[in-house]
Amino acid sequence: MNDRAFVTRFAPSPSGPAHRGHAFSALTAFAAARDAGGRFLLRLEDIDAARCRPAFEDAMLGDLAWLGLDWERPVRRQSEHLADYRAALAKLEARGLLYRCFRTRKEVMDDIGRAPHASPAALAPGRLDPADEARMIREGRPFAWRLSLAAAQRALGDLSDLHFTEEGAGPAGEHGVIAARPDLAGDVILARKDLGVSYHLAVVVDDAAQGITHVIRGEDLHAAAHVQRLLQALLDLPTPIYRHHRLLLRDDGKRFAKRDSAETLAHLRASGVTAEALRAELGF
């Protein structure tokens, strides 16, 4: 296969050291681009300023180069494109697709605790009475912007017409043409004062800006595709093909995490593991 239109990416968050799971995901995307004769891009999802640090970024780039990966330059850093995300948010706000949510995280968690089996849609607070909203704004109360599913449906018509193609598999084996179900997530938060824009909004803007044709990532993010498909439709952005892959698990069946210091790529390198040996172990 030789498809120069094939463009994929690896998009880690530099909030800690890279581990075997990162290596597996990066190699999966890199191999797919190589086999398709396409392009492999690297994106650093670093908008969480409280957790993402330059030292982690430098270490991540070094680990990926050690693995034998190469990528196009310059690397896209989300922290350098905040204006793009604010513009997308403003477009949604101007169309009446967002509403302010003044509930604190504790209040949200308390609601979930009181109704643990309720759907996210059932727990969505909905728009406040205009007078109450105006009063809270005057008081300087912090708020988050939520995407209104009801408004989205009025804007697009029947949301059941939204689909995306899954070439890999979701956690339950989902494959093929998938009907998008953004309602399963409810009125998701798209922006918050302390963290800026959400993962969902930044990702769809980035993928469109970089011309991503294939999103290759872990199956734990399969559910995110449903919300992202809705945002693509609302923002008139292209929909890539999704190819979710299995998660690399530890011997105890749990996922690798950045706190697993013994499984970080830096530790493996220091202990004498070669990149060739690790690639072979991971099936590459």
C-alpha positions as CSV (number, residue, x, y, z in Angstrom):
1,M,0.0,0.0,0.0
2,N,1.3,3.5,-0.8
3,D,-1.1,6.2,0.2
4,R,0.5,9.6,0.7
5,A,-2.9,10.8,1.9
6,F,-2.5,8.7,5.0
7,V,-1.6,11.0,8.0
8,T,-1.6,9.8,11.6
9,R,-0.2,11.1,14.8
10,F,1.0,10.2,18.3
11,A,-0.2,12.7,20.8
12,P,1.1,12.2,24.3
13,S,0.7,14.5,27.3
14,P,4.1,15.4,28.7
15,S,3.0,15.1,32.3
16,G,5.3,12.3,33.3
17,P,7.8,9.8,32.0
18,A,7.0,7.6,29.0
19,H,6.4,3.9,29.7
20,R,5.8,0.7,27.8
21,G,2.3,1.7,27.0
22,H,3.4,4.9,25.3
23,A,6.0,2.9,23.3
24,F,3.4,0.4,22.1
25,S,0.9,3.2,21.0
26,A,3.6,5.2,19.3
27,L,5.1,2.2,17.5
28,T,1.6,1.2,16.4
29,A,0.9,4.6,14.8
30,F,4.4,4.8,13.4
31,A,4.2,1.4,11.8
32,A,0.8,2.1,10.3
33,A,2.1,5.3,8.6
34,R,5.2,3.5,7.4
35,D,3.2,0.6,6.0
36,A,0.8,3.0,4.2
37,G,3.6,5.1,2.8
38,G,2.1,8.0,4.7
39,R,3.1,10.6,7.2
40,F,3.6,10.3,11.0
41,L,3.3,13.4,13.1
42,L,4.0,14.1,16.8
43,R,1.7,16.3,18.8
44,L,2.3,17.3,22.5
45,E,-1.0,17.8,24.3
46,D,0.4,20.1,27.0
47,I,-2.4,22.5,27.8
48,D,-2.5,21.3,31.4
49,A,0.1,23.7,32.6
50,A,-0.1,22.4,36.2
51,R,1.0,18.9,35.2
52,C,2.9,19.3,31.9
53,R,6.6,20.3,32.2
54,P,9.4,21.0,29.8
55,A,11.6,18.3,31.5
56,F,8.9,15.7,30.7
57,E,8.7,16.9,27.1
58,D,12.4,16.7,26.6
59,A,12.4,13.2,28.1
60,M,9.5,12.1,25.9
61,L,11.2,13.3,22.8
62,G,14.4,11.5,23.8
63,D,12.6,8.2,24.5
64,L,10.7,8.3,21.2
65,A,14.0,8.9,19.3
66,W,15.6,6.1,21.2
67,L,12.8,3.8,20.1
68,G,13.8,4.6,16.5
69,L,10.8,6.8,15.7
70,D,11.1,9.8,13.4
71,W,8.5,12.5,12.9
72,E,7.9,15.7,10.9
73,R,9.0,19.0,12.3
74,P,8.0,21.3,13.9
75,V,6.1,19.4,16.6
76,R,2.7,20.9,17.3
77,R,2.3,21.9,20.9
78,Q,-1.2,22.6,22.1
79,S,0.0,25.4,24.4
80,E,1.0,27.3,21.3
81,H,-2.5,27.1,19.7
82,L,-4.8,28.3,22.5
83,A,-6.2,31.0,20.3
84,D,-7.4,28.3,17.8
85,Y,-9.3,26.5,20.6
86,R,-10.8,29.8,21.9
87,A,-11.9,30.6,18.3
88,A,-13.7,27.2,18.1
89,L,-15.3,27.7,21.5
90,A,-16.5,31.2,20.4
91,K,-18.0,29.8,17.3
92,L,-20.0,27.3,19.3
93,E,-21.1,30.0,21.8
94,A,-22.2,32.3,19.0
95,R,-24.5,29.6,17.7
96,G,-26.1,29.1,21.1
97,L,-24.6,25.6,21.5
98,L,-23.0,26.2,24.9
99,Y,-24.3,27.1,28.3
100,R,-22.6,28.2,31.6
101,C,-22.5,25.6,34.4
102,F,-21.7,27.1,37.8
103,R,-21.6,23.8,39.7
104,T,-18.4,23.0,41.4
105,R,-16.6,19.7,40.9
106,K,-17.6,18.6,44.4
107,E,-21.3,19.3,43.6
108,V,-21.0,17.3,40.4
109,M,-19.4,14.3,42.2
110,D,-22.0,14.5,44.9
111,D,-24.7,14.3,42.3
112,I,-23.0,11.2,40.8
113,G,-22.7,9.7,44.3
114,R,-26.4,10.2,44.9
115,A,-27.3,8.6,41.5
116,P,-24.4,6.3,40.5
117,H,-26.4,4.5,37.9
118,A,-27.9,7.6,36.3
119,S,-26.8,8.5,32.7
120,P,-24.6,11.5,32.2
121,A,-27.4,13.0,30.2
122,A,-29.8,12.7,33.2
123,L,-27.2,14.5,35.4
124,A,-26.7,17.4,33.0
125,P,-27.6,20.6,34.8
126,G,-29.1,22.4,31.8
127,R,-29.3,26.2,31.3
128,L,-29.9,28.4,34.2
129,D,-32.7,30.8,34.4
130,P,-31.4,34.0,32.7
131,A,-31.8,36.1,35.9
132,D,-30.0,33.6,38.0
133,E,-27.2,33.3,35.4
134,A,-26.8,37.1,35.3
135,R,-26.6,37.3,39.1
136,M,-23.9,34.6,39.3
137,I,-21.9,36.4,36.6
138,R,-22.1,39.7,38.5
139,E,-21.0,37.8,41.6
140,G,-17.9,36.6,39.7
141,R,-18.8,32.9,40.2
142,P,-16.6,30.6,38.3
143,F,-18.2,28.5,35.6
144,A,-17.5,25.9,32.9
145,W,-18.9,25.9,29.4
146,R,-21.0,22.8,28.6
147,L,-22.1,21.7,25.2
148,S,-25.8,21.4,25.0
149,L,-26.9,18.2,23.3
150,A,-30.4,19.6,22.9
151,A,-29.1,22.7,21.1
152,A,-26.8,20.5,19.0
153,Q,-29.7,18.4,17.9
154,R,-31.7,21.5,16.9
155,A,-28.7,22.7,14.9
156,L,-28.0,19.4,13.1
157,G,-31.3,17.7,13.1
158,D,-31.3,14.0,13.8
159,L,-28.0,13.1,15.7
160,S,-28.6,9.5,14.7
161,D,-27.2,10.4,11.2
162,L,-23.8,10.9,12.7
163,H,-21.4,8.0,12.1
164,F,-17.6,7.3,12.1
165,T,-15.5,4.4,10.8
166,E,-13.7,2.2,13.2
167,E,-10.9,0.2,11.5
168,G,-9.6,-1.2,14.8
169,A,-11.8,-2.2,17.7
170,G,-13.3,-0.6,20.8
171,P,-13.4,-2.3,24.2
172,A,-16.4,-4.3,23.3
173,G,-15.1,-5.2,19.8
174,E,-16.8,-2.3,18.1
175,H,-15.7,-2.3,14.4
176,G,-16.9,-0.9,11.1
177,V,-19.3,1.9,10.6
178,I,-20.3,3.1,14.1
179,A,-23.4,5.2,14.9
180,A,-22.1,8.1,17.1
181,R,-23.8,8.2,20.5
182,P,-22.7,11.6,22.0
183,D,-25.8,11.3,24.3
184,L,-24.0,8.7,26.3
185,A,-21.6,11.4,27.7
186,G,-24.3,14.0,28.3
187,D,-23.6,17.7,28.1
188,V,-19.8,17.5,28.2
189,I,-17.6,20.3,29.5
190,L,-15.7,22.0,26.7
191,A,-13.9,24.7,28.7
192,R,-13.1,25.5,32.3
193,K,-11.3,28.5,33.8
194,D,-8.6,26.5,35.6
195,L,-7.8,24.1,32.8
196,G,-8.8,26.0,29.7
197,V,-10.4,24.0,26.9
198,S,-11.2,20.3,27.1
199,Y,-9.4,17.4,25.5
200,H,-12.4,16.8,23.1
201,L,-12.3,20.3,21.7
202,A,-8.6,20.6,21.4
203,V,-8.2,17.3,19.7
204,V,-10.8,17.9,16.9
205,V,-9.3,21.3,16.2
206,D,-5.7,19.8,16.1
207,D,-6.6,16.8,14.0
208,A,-8.3,19.1,11.4
209,A,-5.4,21.6,11.4
210,Q,-2.8,18.8,10.9
211,G,-4.8,17.0,8.2
212,I,-5.1,13.8,10.2
213,T,-6.8,11.1,8.2
214,H,-6.4,8.2,10.7
215,V,-6.6,8.5,14.5
216,I,-4.7,5.6,16.0
217,R,-4.9,5.4,19.7
218,G,-5.8,3.1,22.6
219,E,-9.2,1.5,22.9
220,D,-9.7,3.4,26.2
221,L,-10.4,6.5,24.0
222,H,-13.0,4.8,21.8
223,A,-15.8,6.4,23.7
224,A,-14.3,9.8,23.1
225,A,-14.8,9.4,19.3
226,H,-18.6,9.7,19.9
227,V,-18.3,13.2,21.4
228,Q,-15.6,14.2,18.9
229,R,-17.7,13.2,16.0
230,L,-20.4,15.6,17.2
231,L,-17.9,18.4,17.5
232,Q,-16.6,17.8,14.0
233,A,-20.1,18.1,12.7
234,L,-20.9,21.3,14.7
235,L,-17.6,22.9,13.7
236,D,-17.7,21.7,10.1
237,L,-14.5,19.8,10.4
238,P,-13.5,16.6,8.6
239,T,-13.9,13.2,10.3
240,P,-10.9,11.0,10.3
241,I,-11.0,7.2,10.3
242,Y,-10.5,5.8,13.8
243,R,-8.3,2.8,14.5
244,H,-8.3,2.0,18.2
245,H,-5.8,-0.6,19.4
246,R,-5.6,-2.9,22.4
247,L,-4.0,-1.6,25.6
248,L,-0.7,-3.0,26.7
249,L,-1.2,-4.4,30.2
250,R,1.0,-5.3,33.1
251,D,1.3,-8.9,34.3
252,D,-1.4,-8.1,36.9
253,G,-3.8,-7.1,34.2
254,K,-3.6,-3.4,35.0
255,R,-2.7,-0.6,32.6
256,F,0.8,0.9,32.6
257,A,0.9,4.3,34.3
258,K,3.4,7.1,34.5
259,R,3.9,6.3,38.2
260,D,5.2,2.8,37.4
261,S,8.8,3.9,37.6
262,A,10.2,0.4,36.9
263,E,8.4,0.3,33.5
264,T,9.4,3.7,32.3
265,L,11.5,3.8,29.1
266,A,14.2,5.7,31.0
267,H,14.4,2.9,33.5
268,L,14.5,0.3,30.8
269,R,17.3,2.1,29.0
270,A,19.3,2.5,32.2
271,S,18.9,-1.2,33.0
272,G,20.4,-2.2,29.6
273,V,17.3,-2.9,27.6
274,T,17.9,-2.0,23.9
275,A,15.4,-0.4,21.7
276,E,15.6,-3.4,19.3
277,A,14.8,-5.7,22.2
278,L,11.9,-3.6,23.4
279,R,10.4,-3.3,19.8
280,A,10.7,-7.0,19.4
281,E,9.0,-7.6,22.8
282,L,6.1,-5.3,21.7
283,G,5.7,-7.0,18.4
284,F,7.5,-4.6,16.2
